[in-house]
Amino acid sequence: MNDLDPVIHATTRLRIMTALNALALGDKLAFNALARTLDLTPGNLSVHLTKLSDVGYVAIDKTFEGRKPATYVSLTATGRAAFENYLTELRALLSGSDKE
Amino acid sequence: MNDLDPVIHATTRLRIMTALNALALGDKLAFNALARTLDLTPGNLSVHLTKLSDVGYVAIDKTFEGRKPATYVSLTATGRAAFENYLTELRALLSGSDKE
């Protein structure tokens, strides 16, 4: 039995990972833009990004633009591989072929 | 923002729904065969089937084969429609097109 990565499978994190995975490798997305795109409150997005960051799937860069703090988010190589693996397992599950 | 049906999205129930959806309409699967196929304990399978039954997605038929009790499980029309809808929303989410 292969279980889907629970860190990715939760709907909100699946939406975050999908959005970040659409970026070119190395590209970053502004935290505010991500929250807006996914229609998430900053607090909710922050909680999920922390979980994704804790397992090394996303990188969170805090910086300044002039005197204004700005946060950028990107998928790490680990996160990209985990997401690809998740999609592979999801497809296998949905095709009914995940019987060990 | 469209959320994936949480009754279906949980991994174990997703595997159960996938297995039942593979049956022809009206066909039933023996509880024991389903448990074996999905490598679930009877207790675990039972808990998830109850949740799916509570929302009307699966029908559970308890019967007797000779003097032996036997349980059969099938997808209801509601369950089949909910599963199709889930797959549609999942595909939309993964293609990044579920922005409201």
Backbone of each chain as ProteinMPNN parsed JSONL, in Angstrom:
{"seq_chain_A": "MNDLDPVIHATTRLRIMTALNALALGDKLAFNALARTLDLTPGNLSVHLTKLSDVGYVAIDKTFEGRKPATYVSLTATGRAAFENYLTELRALLSGSDKE", "coords_chain_A": {"N_chain_A": [[0.838, -1.195, 0.0], [0.653, 2.115, -0.951], [0.948, 5.198, 0.5], [-0.296, 8.474, 0.036], [1.753, 11.308, 0.199], [1.195, 12.972, 3.084], [1.787, 15.584, 3.755], [1.671, 16.948, 1.416], [-0.811, 16.202, 0.398], [-3.027, 17.385, 1.731], [-5.65, 19.612, 1.002], [-5.261, 22.501, 0.768], [-2.468, 22.747, 0.859], [-1.841, 21.249, -1.345], [-2.777, 22.9, -3.342], [-1.064, 25.07, -3.002], [1.434, 23.89, -3.561], [0.992, 23.157, -6.219], [0.747, 25.65, -7.426], [3.315, 26.729, -6.95], [4.871, 24.879, -8.251], [4.358, 25.445, -10.839], [5.981, 27.489, -11.459], [9.034, 28.501, -13.097], [12.073, 26.667, -12.606], [13.803, 27.77, -9.782], [12.597, 30.217, -9.798], [10.779, 32.682, -7.904], [7.871, 33.413, -5.925], [5.95, 36.169, -4.873], [4.833, 36.389, -1.541], [2.408, 37.755, -1.014], [1.201, 37.803, -3.531], [0.8, 35.112, -3.947], [-0.998, 34.495, -1.888], [-3.159, 35.994, -2.748], [-3.722, 34.866, -5.268], [-4.483, 32.269, -4.554], [-6.565, 32.787, -2.952], [-6.325, 32.886, -0.135], [-6.117, 33.665, 3.348], [-3.497, 35.709, 4.742], [-2.63, 34.627, 7.196], [-3.502, 31.943, 7.139], [-2.196, 30.997, 4.824], [0.413, 31.311, 5.7], [0.636, 29.463, 7.83], [0.465, 27.032, 6.414], [2.63, 27.242, 4.676], [4.704, 27.181, 6.487], [4.565, 24.539, 7.377], [5.25, 23.228, 4.996], [7.747, 24.226, 4.624], [9.059, 23.269, 6.874], [9.51, 20.584, 6.255], [11.208, 20.892, 4.226], [10.272, 21.419, 1.651], [9.552, 23.882, 0.574], [11.12, 27.064, 0.102], [11.495, 29.943, 2.032], [11.961, 33.261, 1.637], [12.846, 36.08, 3.306], [12.931, 39.475, 2.8], [13.897, 42.877, 2.018], [12.231, 45.515, 0.381], [13.24, 48.405, -0.499], [12.298, 50.083, 2.285], [10.383, 48.373, 2.968], [9.263, 45.287, 4.217], [9.432, 42.199, 2.475], [8.233, 39.074, 1.364], [9.286, 36.125, -0.19], [8.494, 33.156, -1.948], [9.42, 29.847, -2.815], [9.708, 26.706, -4.588], [11.717, 24.078, -3.407], [14.407, 21.94, -4.625], [14.035, 19.478, -3.47], [11.321, 19.688, -2.78], [10.184, 19.865, -5.303], [10.788, 17.356, -6.351], [9.401, 15.777, -4.519], [6.816, 16.551, -5.062], [6.495, 15.707, -7.717], [6.71, 12.977, -7.276], [4.512, 12.605, -5.641], [2.436, 13.156, -7.493], [2.809, 11.046, -9.259], [2.221, 8.859, -7.609], [-0.403, 9.471, -6.973], [-1.642, 9.281, -9.468], [-1.254, 6.546, -9.926], [-2.739, 5.485, -7.836], [-5.334, 6.379, -8.546], [-5.693, 5.035, -10.881], [-6.092, 2.633, -9.967], [-3.987, 0.954, -9.572], [-2.342, 0.665, -7.392], [-1.895, -1.446, -5.787], [0.053, -2.482, -3.71]], "CA_chain_A": [[0.0, 0.0, 0.0], [1.448, 3.341, -0.929], [0.159, 6.323, 0.958], [0.065, 9.757, -0.542], [2.456, 12.212, 1.119], [0.162, 13.776, 3.752], [2.165, 17.004, 3.792], [1.228, 17.519, 0.135], [-2.185, 15.818, 0.045], [-4.028, 18.314, 2.284], [-6.066, 20.41, -0.157], [-4.644, 23.824, 0.658], [-1.052, 22.594, 0.5], [-1.801, 20.763, -2.725], [-2.95, 24.085, -4.19], [0.175, 25.852, -2.898], [2.491, 23.17, -4.288], [0.672, 23.246, -7.644], [1.071, 27.015, -7.87], [4.773, 26.917, -6.942], [5.445, 23.973, -9.244], [4.146, 26.048, -12.159], [7.071, 28.443, -11.696], [10.28, 27.943, -13.629], [13.0, 26.294, -11.534], [14.56, 28.902, -9.249], [11.745, 31.41, -9.694], [10.085, 32.874, -6.634], [6.585, 34.104, -5.989], [5.723, 37.002, -3.692], [3.853, 35.843, -0.599], [1.117, 38.427, -1.195], [0.628, 37.369, -4.804], [0.365, 33.729, -3.754], [-2.209, 34.543, -1.066], [-4.234, 36.535, -3.584], [-4.029, 33.87, -6.298], [-5.156, 31.104, -3.977], [-7.658, 33.286, -2.11], [-6.072, 32.477, 1.242], [-5.694, 34.744, 4.235], [-2.062, 35.611, 5.028], [-2.412, 33.722, 8.328], [-3.696, 30.567, 6.688], [-1.087, 30.676, 3.922], [1.628, 31.246, 6.509], [0.627, 28.18, 8.555], [0.748, 25.931, 5.494], [4.002, 27.394, 4.179], [5.602, 26.731, 7.549], [4.598, 23.066, 7.329], [5.982, 22.831, 3.796], [9.138, 24.622, 4.851], [9.611, 22.372, 7.902], [9.977, 19.341, 5.632], [12.179, 21.245, 3.184], [9.673, 21.463, 0.312], [9.566, 25.256, 0.061], [12.057, 28.009, 0.711], [10.865, 31.225, 2.314], [12.986, 34.299, 1.718], [12.367, 37.37, 3.801], [13.856, 40.491, 2.317], [13.332, 44.22, 2.067], [12.187, 46.276, -0.864], [13.334, 49.705, 0.136], [12.145, 49.858, 3.726], [9.229, 47.502, 3.163], [9.574, 43.864, 4.219], [8.755, 41.42, 1.434], [8.514, 37.642, 1.507], [9.18, 35.37, -1.436], [8.349, 31.717, -1.722], [9.754, 29.014, -3.974], [9.821, 25.273, -4.375], [13.098, 23.587, -3.4], [14.583, 20.744, -5.462], [13.374, 18.404, -2.702], [9.882, 19.879, -2.912], [9.803, 19.554, -6.676], [10.844, 15.894, -6.476], [8.311, 15.22, -3.705], [5.563, 16.823, -5.764], [6.461, 14.778, -8.865], [6.463, 11.658, -6.705], [3.107, 12.626, -5.206], [1.579, 13.047, -8.677], [2.952, 9.679, -9.772], [1.475, 7.965, -6.724], [-1.825, 9.794, -7.114], [-2.105, 8.686, -10.726], [-1.294, 5.098, -9.724], [-3.896, 5.213, -6.971], [-6.577, 6.619, -9.274], [-5.846, 4.029, -11.94], [-6.347, 1.38, -9.264], [-2.817, 0.088, -9.709], [-1.399, 0.843, -6.277], [-1.995, -2.598, -4.875], [1.458, -2.754, -3.336]], "C_chain_A": [[0.873, 1.244, 0.0], [0.564, 4.523, -0.556], [0.647, 7.607, 0.303], [0.691, 10.624, 0.539], [1.449, 13.161, 1.783], [0.508, 15.266, 3.832], [1.681, 17.695, 2.504], [-0.274, 17.324, -0.082], [-3.26, 16.773, 0.582], [-4.349, 19.381, 1.231], [-5.339, 21.739, -0.303], [-3.165, 23.708, 0.266], [-0.886, 22.054, -0.915], [-1.936, 21.939, -3.697], [-1.689, 24.956, -4.165], [1.282, 25.2, -3.727], [2.266, 23.254, -5.799], [1.065, 24.616, -8.195], [2.584, 27.212, -7.963], [5.444, 26.054, -8.011], [5.3, 24.528, -10.665], [5.232, 27.079, -12.487], [8.242, 27.742, -12.376], [11.202, 27.663, -12.448], [13.807, 27.523, -11.081], [13.745, 30.175, -9.117], [11.037, 31.465, -8.346], [8.798, 33.635, -6.849], [6.443, 34.933, -4.723], [4.621, 36.384, -2.848], [2.47, 36.434, -0.845], [0.414, 37.996, -2.474], [0.07, 35.956, -4.671], [-0.945, 33.685, -2.954], [-3.412, 34.99, -1.903], [-4.691, 35.49, -4.602], [-4.859, 32.721, -5.738], [-6.326, 31.492, -3.076], [-7.535, 32.775, -0.678], [-5.744, 33.698, 2.081], [-4.196, 34.596, 4.467], [-1.781, 34.618, 6.164], [-2.49, 32.259, 7.927], [-2.553, 30.125, 5.777], [0.196, 30.467, 4.717], [1.746, 29.912, 7.24], [1.039, 27.036, 7.629], [2.161, 26.017, 4.922], [5.013, 26.93, 5.22], [5.711, 25.207, 7.549], [5.414, 22.569, 6.137], [7.463, 23.151, 3.933], [9.815, 23.689, 5.855], [10.146, 21.071, 7.311], [10.887, 19.624, 4.434], [11.605, 21.329, 1.78], [9.655, 22.873, -0.278], [10.629, 26.071, 0.802], [11.332, 29.333, 0.872], [11.954, 32.264, 2.508], [12.366, 35.607, 2.174], [13.4, 38.424, 3.428], [13.231, 41.877, 2.5], [13.31, 44.817, 0.675], [12.103, 47.719, -0.433], [13.252, 49.455, 1.624], [11.012, 48.897, 4.022], [9.642, 46.043, 3.172], [8.787, 43.151, 3.121], [9.17, 39.963, 1.59], [8.31, 36.953, 0.167], [9.223, 33.88, -1.141], [8.728, 30.956, -2.99], [9.797, 27.548, -3.58], [11.304, 24.913, -4.355], [13.199, 22.402, -4.365], [13.91, 19.553, -4.786], [11.86, 18.475, -2.87], [9.392, 19.514, -4.298], [9.772, 18.037, -6.883], [9.69, 15.244, -5.713], [6.97, 15.411, -4.409], [5.409, 15.897, -6.97], [6.097, 13.374, -8.391], [5.0, 11.537, -6.253], [2.172, 12.43, -6.401], [1.614, 11.645, -9.264], [2.126, 8.707, -8.931], [-0.029, 8.215, -6.818], [-2.395, 9.164, -8.379], [-2.236, 7.171, -10.591], [-2.515, 4.725, -8.898], [-5.195, 5.311, -7.771], [-6.781, 5.636, -10.432], [-6.041, 2.657, -11.303], [-5.169, 0.429, -9.278], [-1.843, 0.225, -8.546], [-1.479, -0.308, -5.283], [-0.613, -3.144, -4.578], [2.415, -2.73, -4.511]], "O_chain_A": [[1.736, 1.401, 0.863], [-0.437, 4.806, -1.216], [1.838, 7.791, 0.053], [0.205, 10.663, 1.67], [0.911, 14.052, 1.126], [-0.382, 16.107, 3.961], [1.331, 18.875, 2.515], [-0.934, 18.178, -0.674], [-4.298, 16.947, -0.056], [-3.446, 19.977, 0.643], [-4.854, 22.065, -1.387], [-2.674, 24.48, -0.558], [0.09, 22.364, -1.598], [-1.289, 21.967, -4.744], [-1.295, 25.513, -5.19], [1.974, 25.868, -4.495], [3.216, 23.403, -6.567], [1.636, 24.727, -9.28], [3.082, 27.788, -8.931], [6.452, 26.445, -8.599], [6.029, 24.131, -11.575], [5.385, 27.489, -13.638], [8.413, 26.531, -12.241], [11.127, 28.333, -11.418], [14.411, 28.219, -11.898], [14.141, 31.104, -8.413], [10.74, 30.439, -7.735], [8.646, 34.391, -7.809], [6.772, 34.471, -3.63], [3.607, 35.918, -3.368], [1.476, 35.708, -0.88], [-0.807, 37.841, -2.504], [-0.99, 35.64, -5.21], [-1.871, 32.947, -3.291], [-4.513, 34.452, -1.787], [-5.887, 35.257, -4.776], [-5.812, 32.261, -6.367], [-6.994, 30.629, -2.507], [-8.503, 32.296, -0.087], [-5.158, 34.66, 1.582], [-3.669, 33.485, 4.4], [-0.814, 33.859, 6.103], [-1.656, 31.444, 8.322], [-2.011, 29.03, 5.928], [0.97, 29.552, 4.435], [2.816, 29.303, 7.269], [1.848, 26.184, 7.996], [2.813, 24.995, 4.706], [6.049, 26.358, 4.881], [6.799, 24.652, 7.7], [6.175, 21.609, 6.253], [8.318, 22.431, 3.419], [10.992, 23.358, 5.711], [11.126, 20.519, 7.811], [11.286, 18.705, 3.718], [12.36, 21.312, 0.808], [9.735, 23.037, -1.495], [10.974, 25.799, 1.951], [10.64, 29.789, -0.039], [12.769, 32.163, 3.425], [11.484, 36.163, 1.519], [14.589, 38.277, 3.709], [12.152, 42.006, 3.078], [14.245, 44.649, -0.108], [11.04, 48.206, -0.049], [14.052, 48.696, 2.172], [10.706, 48.63, 5.184], [10.305, 45.589, 2.239], [7.623, 43.465, 2.872], [10.321, 39.664, 1.91], [7.308, 37.163, -0.517], [9.893, 33.42, -0.217], [8.396, 31.374, -4.099], [9.907, 27.2, -2.404], [12.067, 25.39, -5.195], [12.182, 21.92, -4.863], [13.29, 18.722, -5.449], [11.199, 17.457, -3.074], [8.322, 18.928, -4.456], [8.855, 17.503, -7.506], [9.078, 14.289, -6.19], [6.1, 14.542, -4.358], [4.326, 15.366, -7.217], [5.293, 12.678, -9.011], [4.35, 10.511, -6.457], [1.233, 11.638, -6.336], [0.595, 11.118, -9.709], [1.424, 7.847, -9.463], [-0.828, 7.281, -6.751], [-3.484, 8.59, -8.367], [-3.2, 6.578, -11.075], [-3.231, 3.776, -9.215], [-6.053, 4.432, -7.683], [-7.902, 5.435, -10.899], [-6.141, 1.646, -11.999], [-5.326, -0.766, -9.026], [-0.655, -0.064, -8.691], [-1.171, -0.158, -4.1], [-0.187, -4.152, -5.143], [3.615, -2.941, -4.334]]}, "seq_chain_B": "MNDLDPVIHATTRLRIMTALNALALGDKLAFNALARTLDLTPGNLSVHLTKLSDVGYVAIDKTFEGRKPATYVSLTATGRAAFENYLTELRALLSGSDKE", "coords_chain_B": {"N_chain_B": [[-12.574, 29.732, -4.886], [-12.325, 26.296, -4.961], [-12.99, 23.615, -2.926], [-11.76, 20.335, -2.418], [-13.85, 17.546, -2.038], [-13.9, 16.555, 1.198], [-14.661, 14.152, 2.3], [-14.108, 12.309, 0.372], [-11.462, 12.881, -0.28], [-9.562, 12.064, 1.675], [-6.893, 9.792, 1.97], [-7.296, 6.906, 2.316], [-10.055, 6.624, 1.917], [-10.222, 7.573, -0.647], [-8.94, 5.552, -2.015], [-10.72, 3.474, -1.548], [-13.046, 4.451, -2.814], [-12.097, 4.601, -5.441], [-11.672, 1.892, -5.995], [-14.297, 0.894, -5.798], [-15.545, 2.381, -7.748], [-14.536, 1.264, -10.004], [-16.054, -0.908, -10.461], [-18.744, -2.312, -12.398], [-21.798, -0.502, -12.921], [-24.061, -0.993, -10.301], [-22.916, -3.377, -9.545], [-21.538, -5.309, -6.836], [-19.082, -5.514, -4.217], [-17.458, -7.927, -2.251], [-17.015, -7.374, 1.205], [-14.77, -8.544, 2.48], [-13.087, -9.122, 0.32], [-12.566, -6.579, -0.599], [-11.197, -5.466, 1.579], [-8.927, -7.066, 1.513], [-7.876, -6.52, -1.038], [-7.237, -3.805, -0.781], [-5.504, -3.906, 1.259], [-6.288, -3.393, 3.927], [-7.177, -3.394, 7.386], [-10.061, -5.135, 8.679], [-11.371, -3.572, 10.62], [-10.444, -0.953, 10.141], [-11.248, -0.561, 7.458], [-13.981, -0.738, 7.865], [-14.579, 1.524, 9.447], [-14.079, 3.591, 7.6], [-15.882, 2.959, 5.567], [-18.26, 3.365, 6.885], [-18.243, 6.146, 7.188], [-18.426, 6.873, 4.49], [-20.837, 5.767, 3.868], [-22.545, 7.159, 5.553], [-22.796, 9.634, 4.288], [-24.083, 8.84, 2.093], [-22.678, 7.784, -0.075], [-21.807, 5.175, -0.44], [-23.327, 1.922, -0.489], [-24.118, -0.487, 1.903], [-24.566, -3.82, 2.153], [-25.794, -6.212, 4.202], [-25.871, -9.651, 4.427], [-26.71, -13.159, 4.243], [-24.806, -16.046, 3.562], [-25.671, -19.073, 3.162], [-25.329, -20.064, 6.369], [-23.56, -18.23, 7.039], [-22.651, -14.924, 7.786], [-22.414, -12.28, 5.412], [-20.961, -9.453, 3.904], [-21.626, -6.936, 1.563], [-20.467, -4.397, -0.607], [-21.134, -1.393, -2.343], [-21.018, 1.28, -4.783], [-23.16, 4.063, -4.61], [-25.521, 5.812, -6.756], [-25.332, 8.478, -6.113], [-22.816, 8.483, -4.903], [-21.211, 7.78, -7.045], [-21.551, 9.994, -8.715], [-20.528, 11.978, -7.04], [-17.889, 11.166, -6.899], [-17.043, 11.414, -9.563], [-17.301, 14.171, -9.78], [-15.442, 14.95, -7.872], [-13.067, 14.05, -9.113], [-13.039, 15.711, -11.346], [-12.742, 18.218, -10.117], [-10.305, 17.829, -8.872], [-8.6, 17.499, -11.073], [-8.836, 20.042, -12.17], [-7.758, 21.572, -10.118], [-5.092, 20.602, -10.104], [-4.269, 21.42, -12.56], [-4.007, 23.976, -12.13], [-6.115, 25.64, -12.499], [-8.128, 26.398, -10.805], [-8.781, 28.814, -9.792], [-10.983, 30.239, -8.153]], "CA_chain_B": [[-11.789, 28.595, -4.424], [-13.142, 25.094, -4.806], [-12.328, 22.619, -2.093], [-12.02, 18.945, -2.762], [-14.733, 16.853, -1.095], [-13.023, 15.947, 2.202], [-15.061, 12.757, 2.565], [-13.44, 11.479, -0.64], [-10.042, 13.206, -0.44], [-8.704, 11.301, 2.593], [-6.271, 8.761, 1.121], [-7.91, 5.577, 2.381], [-11.373, 6.658, 1.274], [-9.976, 7.751, -2.08], [-8.63, 4.216, -2.537], [-11.969, 2.706, -1.511], [-13.928, 4.966, -3.87], [-11.508, 4.207, -6.724], [-11.93, 0.455, -6.185], [-15.727, 0.677, -6.039], [-15.891, 3.034, -9.01], [-14.084, 0.389, -11.091], [-17.096, -1.912, -10.689], [-19.848, -1.914, -13.263], [-22.911, 0.066, -12.153], [-24.93, -1.997, -9.687], [-22.123, -4.489, -9.017], [-21.118, -5.196, -5.441], [-17.823, -6.178, -3.885], [-17.483, -8.486, -0.899], [-16.223, -6.619, 2.183], [-13.476, -9.2, 2.701], [-12.271, -8.957, -0.879], [-12.154, -5.17, -0.632], [-10.172, -5.315, 2.614], [-7.721, -7.75, 1.046], [-7.363, -5.764, -2.188], [-6.667, -2.522, -0.357], [-4.606, -4.179, 2.382], [-6.798, -2.684, 5.104], [-7.782, -4.261, 8.392], [-11.524, -5.019, 8.665], [-11.775, -2.448, 11.467], [-10.136, 0.286, 9.437], [-12.155, -0.472, 6.305], [-15.324, -0.529, 8.4], [-14.679, 2.932, 9.86], [-14.164, 4.459, 6.423], [-17.132, 2.663, 4.856], [-19.336, 4.018, 7.635], [-18.232, 7.567, 6.803], [-18.907, 6.988, 3.113], [-22.254, 5.394, 3.903], [-23.264, 8.247, 6.241], [-23.113, 10.7, 3.325], [-24.835, 8.244, 0.98], [-21.833, 7.469, -1.236], [-21.751, 3.724, -0.631], [-24.378, 1.105, 0.119], [-23.568, -1.663, 2.578], [-25.612, -4.842, 2.261], [-25.467, -7.359, 5.048], [-26.702, -10.767, 4.01], [-26.201, -14.451, 4.697], [-24.538, -17.06, 2.545], [-25.935, -20.222, 4.027], [-25.472, -19.552, 7.735], [-22.451, -17.3, 7.269], [-22.938, -13.542, 7.409], [-21.529, -11.728, 4.378], [-21.236, -8.035, 3.671], [-21.272, -6.477, 0.229], [-20.333, -2.941, -0.676], [-21.219, -0.846, -3.702], [-21.141, 2.726, -4.911], [-24.508, 4.514, -4.982], [-25.514, 6.793, -7.852], [-24.821, 9.707, -5.494], [-21.376, 8.297, -4.718], [-20.573, 7.802, -8.362], [-21.566, 11.391, -9.163], [-19.603, 12.723, -6.179], [-16.531, 10.771, -7.271], [-16.776, 12.067, -10.846], [-17.137, 15.585, -9.475], [-14.149, 15.054, -7.183], [-11.994, 13.912, -10.106], [-13.055, 16.927, -12.16], [-12.164, 19.309, -9.32], [-8.888, 17.511, -8.662], [-7.898, 17.811, -12.324], [-8.807, 21.505, -12.284], [-6.794, 22.047, -9.121], [-3.732, 20.247, -10.51], [-3.884, 22.177, -13.748], [-3.861, 25.357, -11.68], [-7.203, 26.45, -13.06], [-9.268, 26.465, -9.871], [-8.803, 30.134, -9.141], [-12.41, 30.559, -8.0]], "C_chain_B": [[-12.698, 27.38, -4.301], [-12.373, 24.048, -4.016], [-12.711, 21.219, -2.534], [-12.858, 18.313, -1.66], [-13.889, 16.086, -0.059], [-13.406, 14.502, 2.539], [-14.35, 11.821, 1.578], [-11.923, 11.66, -0.596], [-9.102, 12.422, 0.494], [-8.21, 10.032, 1.892], [-6.994, 7.417, 1.13], [-9.272, 5.567, 1.694], [-11.249, 6.869, -0.235], [-9.679, 6.397, -2.73], [-9.893, 3.343, -2.574], [-12.89, 3.131, -2.652], [-13.417, 4.553, -5.25], [-11.817, 2.735, -7.02], [-13.403, 0.215, -6.523], [-16.171, 1.274, -7.371], [-15.493, 2.181, -10.216], [-15.107, -0.708, -11.39], [-18.099, -1.398, -11.714], [-20.98, -1.403, -12.375], [-23.807, -1.054, -11.605], [-24.174, -3.196, -9.117], [-21.7, -4.223, -7.581], [-19.821, -5.95, -5.234], [-17.942, -6.706, -2.458], [-16.551, -7.67, -0.003], [-14.83, -7.221, 2.346], [-12.528, -9.047, 1.515], [-11.728, -7.533, -0.965], [-11.029, -4.919, 0.388], [-8.845, -5.902, 2.144], [-7.07, -6.947, -0.087], [-6.644, -4.491, -1.747], [-5.699, -2.675, 0.816], [-4.994, -3.357, 3.62], [-7.306, -3.716, 6.116], [-9.3, -4.103, 8.299], [-11.992, -3.817, 9.476], [-11.591, -1.107, 10.77], [-11.07, 0.481, 8.242], [-13.564, -0.119, 6.778], [-15.554, 0.942, 8.786], [-14.881, 3.836, 8.642], [-15.445, 4.213, 5.624], [-18.321, 3.321, 5.564], [-19.411, 5.498, 7.271], [-18.802, 7.77, 5.403], [-20.403, 6.672, 3.024], [-23.096, 6.51, 4.528], [-23.64, 9.378, 5.281], [-23.789, 10.132, 2.072], [-24.011, 7.876, -0.237], [-21.729, 5.964, -1.489], [-22.945, 3.065, 0.044], [-23.715, -0.131, 0.698], [-24.702, -2.654, 2.779], [-25.118, -6.002, 3.105], [-26.432, -8.484, 4.716], [-26.152, -12.058, 4.621], [-25.92, -15.334, 3.493], [-24.58, -18.373, 3.295], [-26.123, -19.654, 5.425], [-24.401, -18.513, 8.042], [-22.84, -15.879, 6.89], [-21.923, -13.066, 6.361], [-21.94, -10.289, 4.121], [-20.766, -7.645, 2.277], [-21.351, -4.955, 0.163], [-20.45, -2.492, -2.124], [-21.31, 0.67, -3.65], [-22.601, 3.05, -5.249], [-24.393, 5.468, -6.174], [-24.959, 8.13, -7.339], [-23.301, 9.634, -5.343], [-20.618, 8.373, -6.027], [-20.482, 9.238, -8.882], [-20.571, 12.223, -8.353], [-18.153, 12.416, -6.554], [-16.131, 11.419, -8.597], [-16.486, 13.551, -10.631], [-15.786, 15.838, -8.788], [-13.003, 15.008, -8.189], [-11.892, 15.157, -10.983], [-12.391, 18.079, -11.4], [-10.68, 19.084, -9.07], [-8.074, 17.869, -9.907], [-7.768, 19.317, -12.491], [-7.757, 22.08, -11.341], [-5.357, 21.81, -9.613], [-3.294, 20.959, -11.786], [-3.789, 23.661, -13.419], [-4.995, 26.262, -12.126], [-8.382, 26.568, -12.094], [-9.328, 27.79, -9.127], [-10.21, 30.683, -9.136], [-13.272, 30.103, -9.16]], "O_chain_B": [[-13.721, 27.429, -3.618], [-11.266, 23.651, -4.38], [-13.836, 20.964, -2.963], [-12.596, 18.529, -0.477], [-13.244, 15.093, -0.393], [-12.572, 13.727, 3.006], [-14.032, 10.681, 1.915], [-11.177, 10.713, -0.844], [-7.96, 12.15, 0.125], [-8.996, 9.292, 1.3], [-7.274, 6.853, 0.072], [-9.607, 4.623, 0.979], [-12.084, 6.392, -1.003], [-10.112, 6.129, -3.851], [-10.102, 2.575, -3.513], [-13.443, 2.293, -3.364], [-14.206, 4.198, -6.127], [-12.174, 2.378, -8.143], [-13.722, -0.568, -7.418], [-17.059, 0.741, -8.037], [-16.035, 2.346, -11.309], [-15.044, -1.358, -12.433], [-18.275, -0.19, -11.872], [-21.109, -1.815, -11.222], [-24.247, -1.936, -12.342], [-24.717, -3.946, -8.305], [-21.528, -3.078, -7.165], [-19.498, -6.889, -5.962], [-18.458, -6.025, -1.571], [-15.44, -7.32, -0.401], [-13.832, -6.501, 2.35], [-11.322, -8.865, 1.688], [-10.581, -7.314, -1.352], [-10.043, -4.246, 0.088], [-7.783, -5.315, 2.347], [-5.859, -6.726, -0.085], [-5.584, -4.147, -2.27], [-5.144, -1.691, 1.305], [-4.156, -2.723, 4.26], [-7.801, -4.777, 5.738], [-9.781, -3.049, 7.883], [-12.915, -3.115, 9.062], [-12.468, -0.243, 10.807], [-11.615, 1.567, 8.046], [-14.249, 0.699, 6.163], [-16.598, 1.519, 8.48], [-15.734, 4.724, 8.645], [-16.024, 5.148, 5.071], [-19.266, 3.774, 4.919], [-20.497, 6.042, 7.07], [-19.558, 8.709, 5.156], [-21.127, 7.241, 2.207], [-24.216, 6.773, 4.091], [-24.685, 10.008, 5.444], [-24.034, 10.858, 1.108], [-24.563, 7.674, -1.319], [-21.58, 5.535, -2.633], [-23.497, 3.582, 1.016], [-22.858, -0.746, 0.063], [-25.674, -2.373, 3.48], [-24.15, -6.679, 2.76], [-27.649, -8.299, 4.721], [-25.224, -12.022, 5.429], [-26.69, -15.368, 2.533], [-23.626, -18.737, 3.983], [-27.012, -18.828, 5.632], [-24.333, -17.982, 9.15], [-23.315, -15.651, 5.777], [-20.741, -13.404, 6.42], [-23.126, -9.957, 4.123], [-19.656, -7.978, 1.865], [-22.196, -4.327, 0.802], [-19.922, -3.141, -3.026], [-21.634, 1.26, -2.619], [-23.207, 2.379, -6.084], [-23.293, 5.877, -6.547], [-24.217, 8.818, -8.04], [-22.592, 10.601, -5.621], [-19.533, 8.949, -6.109], [-19.454, 9.644, -9.423], [-19.861, 13.065, -8.903], [-17.297, 13.3, -6.528], [-15.013, 11.914, -8.738], [-15.559, 14.112, -11.216], [-15.091, 16.809, -9.088], [-12.081, 15.821, -8.128], [-10.795, 15.602, -11.321], [-11.584, 18.82, -11.961], [-9.893, 20.03, -9.058], [-7.0, 18.463, -9.81], [-6.72, 19.815, -12.904], [-6.975, 22.955, -11.713], [-4.515, 22.705, -9.546], [-2.1, 21.085, -12.06], [-3.531, 24.492, -14.289], [-4.866, 27.487, -12.133], [-9.511, 26.812, -12.521], [-9.841, 27.887, -8.012], [-10.588, 31.483, -9.992], [-14.485, 30.313, -9.148]]}, "name": "protein", "num_of_chains": 2, "seq": "MNDLDPVIHATTRLRIMTALNALALGDKLAFNALARTLDLTPGNLSVHLTKLSDVGYVAIDKTFEGRKPATYVSLTATGRAAFENYLTELRALLSGSDKEMNDLDPVIHATTRLRIMTALNALALGDKLAFNALARTLDLTPGNLSVHLTKLSDVGYVAIDKTFEGRKPATYVSLTATGRAAFENYLTELRALLSGSDKE"}
